[in-house]
Amino acid sequence: MPGEVLGNVFRHYFIKTGEWLLGRQKRKLEHLKLALELSDGVYPSGFSDIFPVHMSAPELNYSDVDTSCLYMGKRLAAPLMINAITGGHPETAWINRELAAAAGQAGIAMAVGSQKAALNDYSVRETFSVAREVNSDGLLLANLGACCTPGEALSAVEMIAADGLQLHLNVPQEIIMPEGDRNFKGVLANISTIINTVSVPVIVKEVGFGMSRETVLALHAAGVRNIDVGGRGGTDFVAIELSRTNKKCFDMEGWGIPTAVSLLEGLSLGLEIDFVASGGLRSSLDMARALAAGAAMTAMAGPFLKSLVEGGAGELEKSIRYLIQGLRKIMLLTGSANIRELSRKPIVITGPTAEWLERRGVSINSYARRSHTEV
Ligand SMILES: Cc1cc2nc3c(=O)[nH]c(=O)nc-3n(C[C@H](O)[C@H](O)[C@H](O)COP(=O)(O)O)c2cc1C
C-alpha cells in the first residue's frame, strides 16, 4: 500500500537523518509529510462566491458534452492538471510514477516538483524522469524556481522531455524558511531570458499565495504568456514551513490573494495570457467556476497527493475520473456543449470576492449578464 510505503519513507528518512541527507532532500520529505497531515488554509479560495447559472432546459445530450481541450499543443480529456508536488529524494520516485501513470491513463496534464535537487545530484534524476517513462505521450511539465539559470531550465526540460516548463515564485515561503532565499532582484529579467532560451512554453506559477493584477502586468511585460495564479485557499505553505521549524507566526498567517480573486484580477487585464486556476480548487464545481470565468486550465496538488497516499493508485484514478464526470454534469446543467461554451456562460460573482474586485475597479456585472444563448 502506498500509505505504508510513505510510512517506510519517513522511517527510513528519520533513520538516515544526520547521516547523509542533504537539506533540500530532507525538506522535500517534510513538505510531503506535512501536506498530508495539515488541512487546507483557513481562508477560502473565493470560488464559493462564484455561481454558474442553472439552465433547466439545456437541449443537450449528456453523452455529447465534450470536456476535452487543447493545451500546449496536446489534446487532453479535460482542462485538468496534477500540479507540481515532488521528486528529488530517492523515495519520492514512486509518487511521480503513480501520478504520471494516472495522468497518462486519464488524459490529463501533470507537472513534476522542483527539479533543483536533480541538477546537483545525478542520482535522483530518475525520481523525475520516471514520469516520462510511464507516460510517454502525455503532457508533462518541468518545474524549477524562477531564479534558476537558463542552463538549469534547459536541463530540467530535457530531463523529462517536457512539453512545458513551470517557473515557480514563492517569496513568502522563502522568507519564512530560515534557510530560504532573501534576494529576489532581477527575477523578471531572468524569466525573460529563460523564455527566450527554452524551446517549450513557460508557465510562471505561484504556490498558494496568488497573483495580483500588478504582478500579472509585470510578468506580461517580461514576455510571460502562461500564468498559474496559484492562489490562497488550499495547501498553505506558511503553515507547512511553520510546522517544519516548530515556530509560531506573528506576521504571515493567511497571507496571499484568494485564487478566484487572482484569476479574475488577471483576466480583467484582457491580455494574451492563458491562465491556470490553482490553489484550493477541490471539486468539479470549482473547476467549472474557474473555466466559466475564463481559465484555460485548472490544477490541483494536495488532493491528488492525498488520494494517492491514503487510497492508492486506484483511488487516485477514481478521483480524477469523478472530477471529469462532475465537470461534464455541470457543463450539461449550464447548457455548455464544450469548454469554449462554458467560458461564455453567465456566472454571478458575490460576497467578499465581488467586494474585493469592485474595490479594485474590476467590473463583474458583465459576467452575470452574459447571454445564456451566446456560444
Ligand atoms: C507536498 C507539496 C510539494 C510541492 N512542491 C512544489 C514544487 O516543488 N514546485 C512548485 O511549483 N509547487 C509545489 N507545490 C505547490 C503546488 O504545485 C500548488 O501550487 C499548491 O499546492 C496549491 O495547490 P493545492 O491547493 O491544490 O494544493 C507543492 C505542493 C505540495 C502539496
The ligand as a Tripos MOL2 file, in Angstrom:
@<TRIPOS>MOLECULE
LIG
   31    33     1     0     0
SMALL
NO_CHARGES

@<TRIPOS>ATOM
      1 C1          3.9590   18.4350   -0.9820 C.3       1 LIG1
      2 C2          3.9020   19.5540   -1.9560 C.ar      1 LIG1
      3 C3          5.0760   19.9440   -2.5960 C.ar      1 LIG1
      4 C4          5.0550   20.9790   -3.5390 C.ar      1 LIG1
      5 N1          6.2100   21.2830   -4.2350 N.ar      1 LIG1
      6 C5          6.1520   22.1970   -5.2340 C.ar      1 LIG1
      7 C6          7.2910   22.4050   -6.0770 C.ar      1 LIG1
      8 O1          8.3140   21.7590   -5.9390 O.2       1 LIG1
      9 N2          7.1820   23.3680   -7.0490 N.ar      1 LIG1
     10 C7          6.0390   24.1010   -7.2300 C.ar      1 LIG1
     11 O2          5.9700   24.9340   -8.1300 O.2       1 LIG1
     12 N3          4.9520   23.8990   -6.4430 N.ar      1 LIG1
     13 C8          4.9870   22.9770   -5.4730 C.ar      1 LIG1
     14 N4          3.8640   22.7550   -4.7020 N.ar      1 LIG1
     15 C9          2.7120   23.6600   -4.8450 C.3       1 LIG1
     16 C10         1.6070   23.1110   -5.7320 C.3       1 LIG1
     17 O3          2.0490   22.9000   -7.0500 O.3       1 LIG1
     18 C11         0.3910   24.0700   -5.7310 C.3       1 LIG1
     19 O4          0.7630   25.2910   -6.3180 O.3       1 LIG1
     20 C12        -0.1420   24.3390   -4.3360 C.3       1 LIG1
     21 O5         -0.0800   23.1670   -3.5520 O.3       1 LIG1
     22 C13        -1.5720   24.8400   -4.3540 C.3       1 LIG1
     23 O6         -2.4520   23.8900   -4.9000 O.3       1 LIG1
     24 P1         -3.4200   22.9550   -3.9820 P.3       1 LIG1
     25 O7         -4.1430   23.8810   -3.0470 O.co2     1 LIG1
     26 O8         -4.3070   22.2640   -4.9700 O.co2     1 LIG1
     27 O9         -2.5280   22.0110   -3.2610 O.co2     1 LIG1
     28 C14         3.8430   21.6940   -3.7910 C.ar      1 LIG1
     29 C15         2.6770   21.2860   -3.1540 C.ar      1 LIG1
     30 C16         2.6850   20.2320   -2.2560 C.ar      1 LIG1
     31 C17         1.4010   19.8000   -1.6220 C.3       1 LIG1
@<TRIPOS>BOND
     1     1     2 1
     2     2     3 ar
     3     2    30 ar
     4     3     4 ar
     5     4     5 ar
     6     4    28 ar
     7     5     6 ar
     8     6     7 ar
     9     6    13 1
    10     7     8 2
    11     7     9 ar
    12     9    10 ar
    13    10    11 2
    14    10    12 ar
    15    12    13 ar
    16    13    14 ar
    17    14    15 1
    18    14    28 ar
    19    15    16 1
    20    16    17 1
    21    16    18 1
    22    18    19 1
    23    18    20 1
    24    20    21 1
    25    20    22 1
    26    22    23 1
    27    23    24 1
    28    24    25 2
    29    24    26 1
    30    24    27 1
    31    28    29 ar
    32    29    30 ar
    33    30    31 1
@<TRIPOS>SUBSTRUCTURE
     1 LIG1         1 GROUP 0 **** ****
